[in-house]
Amino acid sequence: MRALLVKVTVGSDAPERCSQAFTVAATAVANGAEVSLWLTGESAWFALPGRAAEFDLPHAAPLPDLLEALLAAGQVTLCTQCAARRGIGPDDVLPGVRIAGAATFVEEALTDGTQALVY
């Protein structure tokens, strides 16, 4: 199975697109894919404890459940610049969330067999 790289660039400002990104990533994890989810832009806030629980979208899977699945079986990364712009540091994020920059994203995106999706 191919690896999946999902970059989510929105949060509560575009709830349907945000939910779709998390749903696709979590579904891929549930199907055994190697998944890397990148939190960028307004989705950066979901790297903080309790923030996913504040997200609400009718008829969508709960964001905390999707994030938990991704943290358990995938890789969740917070964009370095996005974190810095929001005053988020390594000690602020949920356990299992790493902070990394564009070079790491590009390396993952260019890995053979990886499908990248941006929401």
N, C-alpha and C positions, 0 to 999 in steps of 0.2 A: 504494500500500500504506500502511496506517495505521502510525503509530508505536506502539511498545510500551514501556511503563514497567514495570519489574519491581522490586519492593522485596522483598529477602530479609531476613528478621528473625531467622533461625536459622543455626546453623553445625553443628558436630559434635554439638551437643546434640539436634538433630533431623535426622539425616543424609539421610533420604529427602526430606523437604520442601526441604532446602537443595539437594540434587542436582536436584530437579525445577525449582527456580527457575533455576539456572544452565543446565540443559538446555533449558528453554523459551526463555530469552533467547538462548542460542547458536544454537538452531535458527532462531529468528526472524532473527538476523543472517545466517545462512547462506542464508536465503530472501530477503534483500535488504531487510528491514525496518529502519527507523531504531529502534535499541534503546538504552535507557538503563537500566542496572542499578544499583540502590542497595543498598549494603552497610550494614545497620543491625544493632543488637543484636550477637549472637555472630558473625554473618557479617563484622563489621568486621575481624576478624583476618585475613581473606583478602586484605585490602589490603596486607598486609606480604609482603615477599619470602620465598618458601619455605613459607608457611603453607598454601597450597592443596595442595602436595605431601604434606602430612601427613594430608589428608582421604582416607579410604578407605571406599568403599561397594561391596560386591560387585554385579556386573552393571550398574554405572553407568559412564558416560563419565568419564575422569579429570578431576577438577576443574581441574588446571593447564591442560589443553588447552582446556576451555570458557572459562576466564578469559582465556587468551591470545587466543582468537577474539574475545571481547568487547572486549578492550583494542585489538585491531587494527581492528575495524570498527564498534564501538559506543562508548558512553560509560559509564564506570564511576565511580560516585561513592560516597565514604565519608561517612556522616552526621557532621556536625560534633560534635554532642553525644556520639555513640557513640565517636568517635575520642578526644575529650577524656577521657571516663570511663576509657578504656583506656590513656591516656598516649601516644597515637599522634599524631605531628605530620606536617606536610607533607613533611619530609625523610625520614620513615620508610617511606612508601608506595611501591609499585611505580610505575615510570614510566607515566604516562598516567592514573593514578587522581587524581581531584580530590576535594577535601573541600568540602562545601557543606551548607547547612542546610535547614530546613523550608520557607523561602520559595522556594527554588529547586525543591524537590520539588513544592510546590503549583503553581508556575508551569508546570512540565513536565506535571503531571497534568491541568491545566485547558486545555492546548493543544488546539485543535480537532483531531479525528481521532486522538487518543491513547487507547489502551486501557491501563489500569493493572491490574496483577495484584500481589497481596501474598501472599507465602509465609512 
